[in-house]
Amino acid sequence: MKSWKFAAIFLLILVPGTGLSPAFAGSLSAALGATKLDGLEKYNNCQRESAGYNEGLIADRLEVRLGNTPDLSPQDRGVWLAEINALREVQHHQTPYRAPDPSHPQRFLSALTGPEQQAVNSMNVRFIQEVNLKCEQKMGGMTRYSPGSDQSGQIRYENSLKAKMVQPMNLAAIPVTPLPSLVEKTAAEKAAGQRAAQDASRQAMTQKFSACQESAKGLRLRITADAMQRKLDASPGLSAKERQEFEADIQAARASADKGLDQIEPVDPKNPYRALQRLEMQDQMDIATEFGKQYTQQMVRCSR
């Protein structure tokens, strides 16, 4: 009884004067230790609400990833399920993590990508900060237990906690990728996989090059049609009939180019070379030079 009275008198001496520094006023362990021994235990229990939250986030993410990995072998699936269950044990019972495979004590981390780990860490830190603030608001500060006393120190401390809260990343916004396989492949399997990857790469390059070459078909006729158009524009003295026939030949050249043909489909079958006869020898040479230049450029792009 005497010791209790001494503690009460000690509190009455300290609190009314509000001579506590903000750090001391926000020190819950010192405050509650001077009044009730079970106060610190309540405060610690409050802080334990954040225990297992990090493991729960990882377990949730692994489950989503596992659902996105339909081709996983039964052996690998069993390994990842065991990791998820071990994380759930920590989450639900707030017990230390026990690795299913002691030889790989943190295998679950190998499944998370860099962005996923960053997001989980930021979310966990924010949750811990929120729990800490809630516990301070409920039980922190020695002056809280003296009605009418100055609470400004505790309020400043709580505001500082709010100011330090991190902005968590959005884990759900990160693309969900399949979980990695854990089965160690034999040397023959690795070699076969490398050959298959190389074959697929070569096939893809071949298809890309072929498609690119297809796009080059009709290039000569497009250049020819442009040359014919310049020739027409530079011939103002043509009659209406001559201009109409010239324009028809240009349209035939462009239509043949769009079809990927090597020759212009004639407008007049009785005069199949009428379109080309509109171009002089120098025009033909210029067309050949321009075609060689553009075709080379196109093939370079196809090879990239």
Residue frames relative to the residue before (quaternion, step in Angstrom):
aa qw qx qy qz dx dy dz
M 1.0000 0.0000 0.0000 0.0000 0.00 0.00 0.00
K 0.6560 0.5152 -0.3181 0.4506 3.60 0.90 -0.84
S 0.6587 0.5095 -0.3223 0.4501 3.56 0.93 -0.83
W 0.6267 0.5369 -0.3365 0.4536 3.57 1.09 -0.75
K 0.6577 0.5059 -0.3069 0.4661 3.56 0.97 -0.88
F 0.6304 0.5393 -0.3349 0.4468 3.57 0.98 -0.79
A 0.6446 0.5100 -0.3128 0.4760 3.58 1.03 -0.84
A 0.6469 0.5200 -0.3212 0.4560 3.58 0.97 -0.83
I 0.6543 0.5009 -0.3120 0.4729 3.57 0.94 -0.91
F 0.6220 0.5549 -0.3295 0.4434 3.58 1.02 -0.84
L 0.6586 0.5014 -0.2993 0.4746 3.57 1.02 -0.84
L 0.6517 0.5226 -0.3171 0.4490 3.59 0.96 -0.89
I 0.6386 0.5243 -0.3291 0.4571 3.57 1.06 -0.66
L 0.7357 0.4502 -0.2430 0.4439 3.57 0.89 -0.93
V 0.7184 0.5138 -0.2823 0.3743 3.56 0.72 -1.06
P 0.6877 0.4967 -0.3446 0.4021 3.66 0.60 -0.95
G 0.6745 0.5175 -0.3076 0.4273 3.59 0.95 -0.71
T 0.2282 -0.8066 0.5034 0.2096 3.60 1.31 -0.37
G 0.3369 0.7616 -0.4901 0.2575 3.51 1.05 0.78
L 0.4371 0.6954 -0.4653 0.3299 3.57 1.25 0.16
S 0.4354 -0.6604 0.5381 0.2910 3.52 -1.03 0.76
P 0.6490 -0.5201 0.3605 0.4222 3.66 -1.13 0.47
A 0.6383 0.5250 -0.3466 0.4435 3.59 0.94 -0.77
F 0.6889 0.4636 -0.2916 0.4747 3.58 0.94 -0.90
A 0.6359 0.5321 -0.3366 0.4463 3.56 1.04 -0.77
G 0.7224 0.4114 -0.2517 0.4955 3.60 1.06 -0.62
S 0.5362 0.6187 -0.4205 0.3911 3.59 1.18 0.06
L 0.2728 -0.8123 0.4957 0.1411 3.51 -0.13 1.28
S 0.6517 0.5345 -0.3373 0.4194 3.58 0.87 -0.90
A 0.6599 0.4858 -0.3134 0.4800 3.59 1.00 -0.80
A 0.6609 0.5246 -0.3146 0.4348 3.56 0.95 -0.88
L 0.7423 0.4065 -0.2366 0.4772 3.54 0.73 -1.05
G 0.5920 0.5704 -0.3726 0.4305 3.57 1.08 -0.52
A 0.6768 0.4842 -0.2940 0.4700 3.57 1.13 -0.53
T 0.7216 0.3995 -0.2451 0.5095 3.59 1.22 -0.23
K 0.8059 -0.1031 0.1253 0.5693 3.56 0.41 -1.29
L 0.4661 -0.7027 0.4635 0.2723 3.53 -0.82 0.96
D 0.6635 0.5033 -0.3237 0.4491 3.62 1.09 -0.58
G 0.4907 0.6631 -0.4376 0.3578 3.61 1.24 -0.14
L 0.6530 0.5097 -0.3103 0.4664 3.55 0.96 -0.86
E 0.6298 0.5316 -0.3332 0.4579 3.56 1.03 -0.74
K 0.6417 0.5112 -0.3251 0.4702 3.58 1.00 -0.80
Y 0.6431 0.5224 -0.3160 0.4622 3.54 0.99 -0.84
N 0.6602 0.5012 -0.3030 0.4702 3.59 0.93 -0.87
N 0.6326 0.5227 -0.3281 0.4680 3.57 1.03 -0.77
C 0.6157 0.5388 -0.3385 0.4648 3.55 1.08 -0.75
Q 0.6752 0.4996 -0.2894 0.4590 3.58 0.92 -0.91
R 0.6157 0.5748 -0.3466 0.4129 3.59 1.12 -0.63
E 0.4710 0.6805 -0.4495 0.3362 3.62 1.20 -0.16
S 0.6612 0.5024 -0.3134 0.4607 3.59 1.15 -0.47
A 0.4990 0.6646 -0.4268 0.3565 3.59 1.24 -0.26
G 0.8119 0.2553 -0.2056 0.4831 3.56 -0.91 0.93
Y 0.4843 0.6761 -0.4407 0.3377 3.58 1.23 -0.19
N 0.6427 0.5308 -0.3145 0.4541 3.57 0.95 -0.87
E 0.6681 0.4945 -0.2951 0.4711 3.57 0.93 -0.92
G 0.6307 0.5368 -0.3323 0.4512 3.58 1.06 -0.72
L 0.6293 0.5304 -0.3312 0.4614 3.58 1.01 -0.78
I 0.6750 0.4909 -0.2960 0.4646 3.56 0.92 -0.92
A 0.6364 0.5269 -0.3277 0.4583 3.58 0.98 -0.84
D 0.6412 0.5227 -0.3252 0.4582 3.59 0.94 -0.85
R 0.6800 0.4956 -0.2943 0.4531 3.55 0.91 -0.92
L 0.6494 0.5116 -0.3216 0.4616 3.58 0.97 -0.81
E 0.6283 0.5282 -0.3419 0.4575 3.59 1.03 -0.70
V 0.6394 0.5079 -0.3238 0.4778 3.57 1.01 -0.78
R 0.6597 0.5003 -0.3012 0.4731 3.57 0.95 -0.89
L 0.6426 0.5289 -0.3251 0.4491 3.58 0.99 -0.82
G 0.6539 0.5092 -0.3041 0.4697 3.56 1.05 -0.75
N 0.6884 0.4473 -0.2615 0.5077 3.56 1.26 -0.38
T 0.6564 0.4634 -0.3065 0.5104 3.58 1.29 0.32
P 0.0509 -0.8597 0.5078 0.0204 3.61 0.45 1.18
D 0.7135 0.4686 -0.2586 0.4521 3.60 1.09 -0.64
L 0.3810 0.7351 -0.4856 0.2805 3.60 1.22 0.23
S 0.5015 -0.6573 0.4706 0.3082 3.58 -0.97 0.83
P 0.6310 -0.5400 0.3842 0.4033 3.63 -1.13 0.50
Q 0.6275 0.5422 -0.3375 0.4453 3.59 1.05 -0.74
D 0.6782 0.4761 -0.2878 0.4801 3.57 0.88 -0.93
R 0.6370 0.5339 -0.3330 0.4453 3.56 0.95 -0.85
G 0.6486 0.5205 -0.3160 0.4566 3.58 1.00 -0.80
V 0.6320 0.5350 -0.3293 0.4537 3.56 1.04 -0.79
W 0.7062 0.4583 -0.2761 0.4638 3.58 0.84 -0.95
L 0.6128 0.5316 -0.3541 0.4652 3.59 1.08 -0.61
A 0.6316 0.5204 -0.3315 0.4695 3.58 1.04 -0.75
E 0.6368 0.5153 -0.3303 0.4690 3.60 1.00 -0.75
I 0.6497 0.5166 -0.3151 0.4601 3.58 0.95 -0.87
N 0.6623 0.5084 -0.3035 0.4590 3.59 0.93 -0.90
A 0.6406 0.5180 -0.3267 0.4632 3.59 1.01 -0.78
L 0.6488 0.5022 -0.3102 0.4802 3.58 1.04 -0.74
R 0.6331 0.5307 -0.3263 0.4594 3.58 1.07 -0.73
E 0.5917 0.5658 -0.3646 0.4438 3.58 1.09 -0.64
V 0.6579 0.4894 -0.3047 0.4846 3.55 0.96 -0.83
Q 0.6600 0.5354 -0.3064 0.4288 3.56 0.93 -0.94
H 0.7695 0.3937 -0.2017 0.4606 3.59 0.76 -1.03
H 0.7962 0.3066 -0.1448 0.5011 3.58 1.00 -0.76
Q 0.3388 -0.7735 0.4777 0.2422 3.58 1.32 -0.03
T 0.4022 0.6818 -0.4894 0.3659 3.51 0.94 1.00
P 0.6369 -0.5260 0.3758 0.4201 3.63 -1.14 0.37
Y 0.5413 -0.6256 0.4567 0.3273 3.55 -1.11 0.70
R 0.1043 -0.7759 0.6210 0.0372 3.55 -0.94 0.96
A 0.3537 -0.7689 0.4961 0.1940 3.56 -0.41 1.24
P 0.4906 -0.6569 0.4820 0.3090 3.61 -0.89 0.86
D 0.7626 0.1894 -0.1029 0.6099 3.56 1.13 -0.72
P 0.3369 -0.7807 0.4873 0.1985 3.63 -0.21 1.22
S 0.6213 0.5478 -0.3546 0.4338 3.60 1.12 -0.49
H 0.7376 0.2252 -0.1703 0.6134 3.59 1.32 -0.22
P 0.1152 -0.8723 0.4713 0.0613 3.59 0.50 1.20
Q 0.7935 0.1779 -0.1158 0.5704 3.61 1.13 -0.43
R 0.0781 0.8397 -0.5301 0.0882 3.53 0.92 0.95
F 0.6047 0.5935 -0.3647 0.3862 3.59 1.00 -0.77
L 0.6209 0.5561 -0.3495 0.4279 3.59 1.10 -0.62
S 0.6189 0.5599 -0.3489 0.4264 3.58 1.11 -0.63
A 0.6326 0.5399 -0.3333 0.4441 3.58 1.21 -0.41
L 0.6589 0.5135 -0.3102 0.4538 3.58 1.17 -0.51
T 0.4102 -0.6823 0.5463 0.2601 3.55 -1.01 0.81
G 0.6994 -0.4603 0.3322 0.4343 3.57 -1.27 0.24
P 0.6802 0.4725 -0.3060 0.4695 3.64 0.81 -0.90
E 0.6312 0.5299 -0.3435 0.4502 3.60 1.03 -0.72
Q 0.6556 0.5025 -0.3168 0.4662 3.58 0.93 -0.84
Q 0.6438 0.5172 -0.3260 0.4602 3.58 0.98 -0.79
A 0.6614 0.5041 -0.3104 0.4605 3.57 0.95 -0.85
V 0.6529 0.5108 -0.3149 0.4622 3.59 0.91 -0.91
N 0.6583 0.5146 -0.3137 0.4510 3.59 0.90 -0.89
S 0.6765 0.4905 -0.3029 0.4582 3.58 0.91 -0.89
M 0.6557 0.5035 -0.3134 0.4672 3.60 1.00 -0.77
N 0.6528 0.5121 -0.3165 0.4597 3.57 1.01 -0.77
V 0.6446 0.5128 -0.3233 0.4658 3.59 0.95 -0.87
R 0.6575 0.5067 -0.3201 0.4566 3.59 0.90 -0.86
F 0.6559 0.5081 -0.3229 0.4554 3.61 0.93 -0.81
I 0.6267 0.5248 -0.3314 0.4712 3.60 0.98 -0.81
Q 0.6563 0.5111 -0.3092 0.4609 3.57 0.95 -0.88
E 0.6557 0.5084 -0.3159 0.4602 3.59 0.98 -0.81
V 0.6475 0.5043 -0.3175 0.4750 3.58 0.99 -0.81
N 0.6404 0.5301 -0.3256 0.4505 3.58 0.95 -0.85
L 0.6627 0.4945 -0.3074 0.4709 3.58 0.94 -0.86
K 0.6438 0.5229 -0.3297 0.4510 3.58 0.94 -0.83
C 0.6610 0.5005 -0.3076 0.4669 3.58 0.97 -0.83
E 0.6330 0.5168 -0.3313 0.4716 3.58 1.03 -0.73
Q 0.6706 0.5047 -0.2984 0.4545 3.56 0.97 -0.87
K 0.6889 0.4662 -0.2786 0.4801 3.58 1.13 -0.61
M 0.8591 0.1054 0.0187 0.5004 3.58 0.79 -1.00
G 0.5537 0.6562 -0.3907 0.3320 3.59 1.18 -0.23
G 0.7617 0.4053 -0.2852 0.4175 3.56 -1.25 0.47
M 0.4292 -0.7248 0.4865 0.2318 3.54 -0.71 1.09
T 0.6607 0.5324 -0.3167 0.4240 3.60 1.01 -0.80
R 0.5043 0.6601 -0.4217 0.3634 3.58 1.21 -0.33
Y 0.7164 0.4568 -0.2404 0.4694 3.57 1.13 -0.68
S 0.6534 0.4335 -0.3251 0.5287 3.57 1.25 0.32
P 0.3291 -0.7740 0.5031 0.1986 3.64 -0.13 1.24
G 0.8097 0.2680 -0.2162 0.4753 3.55 -1.00 0.89
S 0.5420 0.6278 -0.4082 0.3814 3.58 1.21 -0.10
D 0.6202 -0.5513 0.4152 0.3728 3.56 -1.28 0.39
Q 0.1731 -0.8137 0.5515 0.0610 3.58 -0.66 1.15
S 0.3721 0.7782 -0.4587 0.2134 3.58 1.25 0.01
G 0.6324 0.5448 -0.3435 0.4303 3.60 0.98 -0.76
Q 0.6698 0.4876 -0.2927 0.4774 3.56 0.95 -0.90
I 0.6386 0.5273 -0.3272 0.4551 3.56 1.00 -0.81
R 0.6436 0.5108 -0.3260 0.4676 3.60 0.96 -0.81
Y 0.6442 0.5253 -0.3201 0.4545 3.54 0.99 -0.84
E 0.6699 0.4885 -0.2984 0.4728 3.59 0.93 -0.89
N 0.6366 0.5163 -0.3306 0.4678 3.59 1.01 -0.71
S 0.6295 0.5218 -0.3387 0.4655 3.59 1.06 -0.67
L 0.6195 0.5289 -0.3425 0.4681 3.58 1.09 -0.67
K 0.6426 0.5184 -0.3217 0.4634 3.58 0.98 -0.82
A 0.6670 0.5237 -0.3041 0.4340 3.57 0.95 -0.89
K 0.6994 0.4779 -0.2640 0.4612 3.58 1.11 -0.64
M 0.4593 0.7016 -0.4521 0.3040 3.61 1.22 -0.09
V 0.3872 -0.7281 0.5240 0.2131 3.55 -0.93 0.96
Q 0.4403 -0.6531 0.5428 0.2913 3.54 -1.29 0.41
P 0.3036 -0.7902 0.4957 0.1940 3.63 -0.37 1.13
M 0.4691 -0.6424 0.5267 0.2997 3.55 -1.21 0.58
N 0.4686 -0.6636 0.5090 0.2844 3.56 -1.27 0.45
L 0.2865 -0.7909 0.5191 0.1515 3.57 -0.21 1.27
A 0.6436 0.5494 -0.3276 0.4202 3.59 1.00 -0.78
A 0.6421 0.5395 -0.3274 0.4352 3.59 1.18 -0.48
I 0.5784 0.5813 -0.3784 0.4293 3.61 1.24 -0.25
P 0.5223 -0.6587 0.4312 0.3277 3.64 -0.77 0.96
V 0.3761 -0.7245 0.5394 0.2066 3.55 -1.02 0.91
T 0.0839 -0.8043 0.5882 0.0083 3.57 -0.64 1.14
P 0.6131 -0.5592 0.3913 0.3979 3.63 -1.15 0.45
L 0.5352 -0.6014 0.4824 0.3450 3.55 -1.24 0.49
P 0.5079 -0.6595 0.4513 0.3215 3.61 -1.04 0.64
S 0.4868 -0.6317 0.5147 0.3146 3.53 -1.24 0.52
L 0.2927 -0.7806 0.5359 0.1335 3.55 -1.05 0.84
V 0.5224 0.6463 -0.4116 0.3740 3.56 1.26 -0.21
E 0.3718 -0.7318 0.5311 0.2104 3.58 -0.73 1.06
K 0.3038 -0.7730 0.5327 0.1624 3.58 -0.67 1.11
T 0.5147 -0.6174 0.4943 0.3310 3.53 -1.21 0.57
A 0.6793 -0.4818 0.3573 0.4228 3.56 -1.29 0.27
A 0.6432 0.5209 -0.3199 0.4611 3.58 1.03 -0.81
E 0.6559 0.5075 -0.3129 0.4629 3.59 0.99 -0.85
K 0.6404 0.5149 -0.3274 0.4664 3.57 1.00 -0.80
A 0.6562 0.5091 -0.3134 0.4604 3.58 0.95 -0.89
A 0.6473 0.5147 -0.3130 0.4672 3.57 1.00 -0.85
G 0.6464 0.5215 -0.3164 0.4583 3.56 1.00 -0.79
Q 0.6487 0.5123 -0.3111 0.4690 3.55 1.03 -0.81
R 0.6481 0.5076 -0.3200 0.4689 3.58 1.01 -0.83
A 0.6503 0.5162 -0.3202 0.4562 3.56 0.98 -0.83
A 0.6484 0.5124 -0.3163 0.4657 3.56 1.01 -0.81
Q 0.6546 0.5063 -0.3088 0.4688 3.58 1.01 -0.83
D 0.6433 0.5168 -0.3217 0.4643 3.59 1.00 -0.85
A 0.6550 0.5091 -0.3110 0.4637 3.56 0.97 -0.88
S 0.6441 0.5208 -0.3212 0.4591 3.56 1.02 -0.79
R 0.6593 0.4999 -0.3070 0.4703 3.58 0.96 -0.89
Q 0.6504 0.5174 -0.3199 0.4548 3.56 0.97 -0.85
A 0.6463 0.5188 -0.3146 0.4627 3.56 0.99 -0.83
M 0.6540 0.5060 -0.3097 0.4694 3.57 1.00 -0.85
T 0.6406 0.5271 -0.3235 0.4551 3.58 1.01 -0.83
Q 0.6617 0.5028 -0.3015 0.4674 3.55 0.93 -0.91
K 0.6456 0.5193 -0.3168 0.4617 3.56 1.00 -0.86
F 0.6673 0.5007 -0.3006 0.4622 3.58 0.96 -0.92
S 0.6484 0.5185 -0.3216 0.4553 3.57 0.98 -0.83
A 0.6562 0.5043 -0.3098 0.4681 3.56 0.96 -0.88
C 0.6426 0.5204 -0.3150 0.4659 3.55 1.07 -0.78
Q 0.6414 0.5183 -0.3196 0.4666 3.57 1.03 -0.79
E 0.6053 0.5644 -0.3477 0.4407 3.57 1.05 -0.75
S 0.6604 0.5188 -0.3086 0.4466 3.53 1.02 -0.86
A 0.6327 0.5351 -0.3312 0.4513 3.59 1.23 -0.41
K 0.5116 0.6314 -0.4322 0.3908 3.58 1.22 -0.23
G 0.7662 0.3083 -0.2566 0.5020 3.54 -0.95 0.89
L 0.4331 0.7181 -0.4559 0.2982 3.58 1.28 -0.08
R 0.6616 0.5117 -0.3198 0.4452 3.61 0.90 -0.90
L 0.6842 0.4760 -0.2993 0.4644 3.58 0.93 -0.84
R 0.6079 0.5311 -0.3719 0.4584 3.61 1.05 -0.55
I 0.6395 0.5046 -0.3153 0.4869 3.57 1.04 -0.83
T 0.6346 0.5314 -0.3215 0.4599 3.58 1.05 -0.82
A 0.6544 0.5113 -0.3157 0.4590 3.58 0.93 -0.88
D 0.6361 0.5180 -0.3321 0.4656 3.60 1.01 -0.77
A 0.6492 0.5133 -0.3155 0.4643 3.58 1.00 -0.82
M 0.6461 0.5131 -0.3141 0.4697 3.57 1.03 -0.81
Q 0.6359 0.5254 -0.3330 0.4568 3.59 1.01 -0.74
R 0.6400 0.5062 -0.3274 0.4764 3.59 0.99 -0.78
K 0.6288 0.5390 -0.3239 0.4573 3.56 1.08 -0.81
L 0.6569 0.5039 -0.3041 0.4712 3.57 0.99 -0.87
D 0.6576 0.5169 -0.3137 0.4494 3.57 0.93 -0.89
A 0.7089 0.4390 -0.2499 0.4922 3.59 1.15 -0.61
S 0.6547 0.4775 -0.3082 0.4983 3.61 1.28 0.24
P 0.0285 -0.8558 0.5165 0.0079 3.63 0.39 1.16
G 0.6707 0.5491 -0.3063 0.3934 3.60 1.11 -0.46
L 0.4265 0.7157 -0.4671 0.2961 3.62 1.19 0.19
S 0.4940 -0.6262 0.5099 0.3221 3.53 -1.21 0.57
A 0.6876 -0.4697 0.3467 0.4318 3.56 -1.28 0.25
K 0.6620 0.5056 -0.3048 0.4618 3.59 0.96 -0.87
E 0.6637 0.5041 -0.3023 0.4626 3.58 0.94 -0.91
R 0.6513 0.5030 -0.3163 0.4719 3.59 1.01 -0.81
Q 0.6388 0.5328 -0.3247 0.4501 3.58 0.98 -0.81
E 0.6718 0.4844 -0.2954 0.4762 3.57 0.94 -0.88
F 0.6214 0.5394 -0.3345 0.4594 3.60 1.04 -0.79
E 0.6704 0.4929 -0.2922 0.4714 3.58 0.92 -0.95
A 0.6251 0.5347 -0.3356 0.4591 3.59 1.06 -0.70
D 0.6483 0.5072 -0.3167 0.4714 3.59 1.02 -0.76
I 0.6327 0.5212 -0.3324 0.4664 3.59 1.04 -0.75
Q 0.6560 0.5025 -0.3084 0.4712 3.57 0.95 -0.87
A 0.6294 0.5270 -0.3293 0.4665 3.59 1.04 -0.73
A 0.6387 0.5183 -0.3282 0.4644 3.60 1.02 -0.77
R 0.6770 0.4800 -0.3008 0.4699 3.59 0.91 -0.84
A 0.6413 0.5155 -0.3275 0.4644 3.59 0.99 -0.77
S 0.6520 0.5024 -0.3134 0.4736 3.59 1.00 -0.80
A 0.6217 0.5327 -0.3367 0.4651 3.59 1.08 -0.72
D 0.6537 0.5155 -0.3140 0.4564 3.58 0.95 -0.84
K 0.6724 0.4756 -0.2892 0.4880 3.58 1.12 -0.56
G 0.4672 -0.6935 0.4330 0.3366 3.59 1.28 -0.15
L 0.3775 0.7403 -0.4762 0.2876 3.57 1.18 0.52
D 0.4611 -0.6727 0.5048 0.2829 3.53 -1.27 0.40
Q 0.7650 0.2580 -0.1422 0.5727 3.59 1.21 -0.50
I 0.5212 -0.6272 0.4796 0.3240 3.55 -1.23 0.56
E 0.3894 -0.6861 0.5606 0.2518 3.55 -0.90 0.95
P 0.4098 -0.7579 0.4486 0.2375 3.61 -0.53 1.13
V 0.4506 -0.6541 0.5380 0.2822 3.53 -1.15 0.71
D 0.7637 0.2215 -0.1063 0.5969 3.53 1.07 -0.85
P 0.3399 -0.7763 0.4898 0.2047 3.63 -0.23 1.22
K 0.6216 0.5464 -0.3496 0.4392 3.59 1.15 -0.54
N 0.7655 0.2019 -0.1238 0.5983 3.59 1.24 -0.41
P 0.0752 -0.8767 0.4737 0.0364 3.62 0.61 1.17
Y 0.7325 0.4066 -0.2419 0.4896 3.63 1.16 -0.44
R 0.2970 0.7959 -0.4907 0.1939 3.57 1.24 0.30
A 0.6548 0.5334 -0.3261 0.4249 3.59 0.94 -0.88
L 0.7026 0.4605 -0.2771 0.4664 3.59 0.87 -0.93
Q 0.6165 0.5642 -0.3488 0.4242 3.57 1.12 -0.62
R 0.5657 0.5940 -0.3861 0.4219 3.58 1.22 -0.22
L 0.6896 0.4397 -0.2611 0.5129 3.59 1.27 -0.34
E 0.3911 -0.7159 0.5343 0.2215 3.54 -0.97 0.90
M 0.7227 -0.4402 0.3068 0.4356 3.57 -1.32 0.17
Q 0.6524 0.5092 -0.3211 0.4604 3.60 0.96 -0.82
D 0.6081 0.5436 -0.3420 0.4666 3.58 1.09 -0.74
Q 0.6568 0.5136 -0.3053 0.4601 3.59 0.94 -0.89
M 0.6540 0.5071 -0.3126 0.4663 3.58 1.00 -0.81
D 0.6433 0.5144 -0.3212 0.4673 3.58 1.01 -0.82
I 0.6302 0.5307 -0.3275 0.4625 3.57 1.05 -0.79
A 0.6563 0.5130 -0.3091 0.4589 3.58 0.95 -0.89
T 0.6520 0.5117 -0.3144 0.4628 3.60 1.00 -0.83
E 0.6804 0.4849 -0.2893 0.4671 3.59 0.90 -0.92
F 0.6248 0.5363 -0.3370 0.4566 3.56 1.05 -0.76
G 0.6548 0.5157 -0.3161 0.4532 3.60 0.92 -0.90
K 0.6499 0.5217 -0.3073 0.4595 3.55 1.00 -0.82
Q 0.7226 0.4372 -0.2590 0.4687 3.60 0.76 -1.02
Y 0.6302 0.5340 -0.3421 0.4479 3.59 1.04 -0.73
T 0.6360 0.5219 -0.3267 0.4652 3.60 0.98 -0.81
Q 0.6465 0.5178 -0.3107 0.4662 3.56 0.95 -0.87
Q 0.6523 0.5174 -0.3073 0.4608 3.56 1.00 -0.86
M 0.6733 0.4947 -0.3061 0.4564 3.59 0.93 -0.82
V 0.6005 0.5452 -0.3539 0.4657 3.57 1.12 -0.62
R 0.6572 0.4959 -0.3045 0.4790 3.56 0.98 -0.83
C 0.6363 0.5325 -0.3304 0.4499 3.57 1.04 -0.72
S 0.6815 0.5042 -0.2884 0.4452 3.58 1.08 -0.69
R 0.5918 0.5929 -0.3726 0.3992 3.62 1.17 -0.27
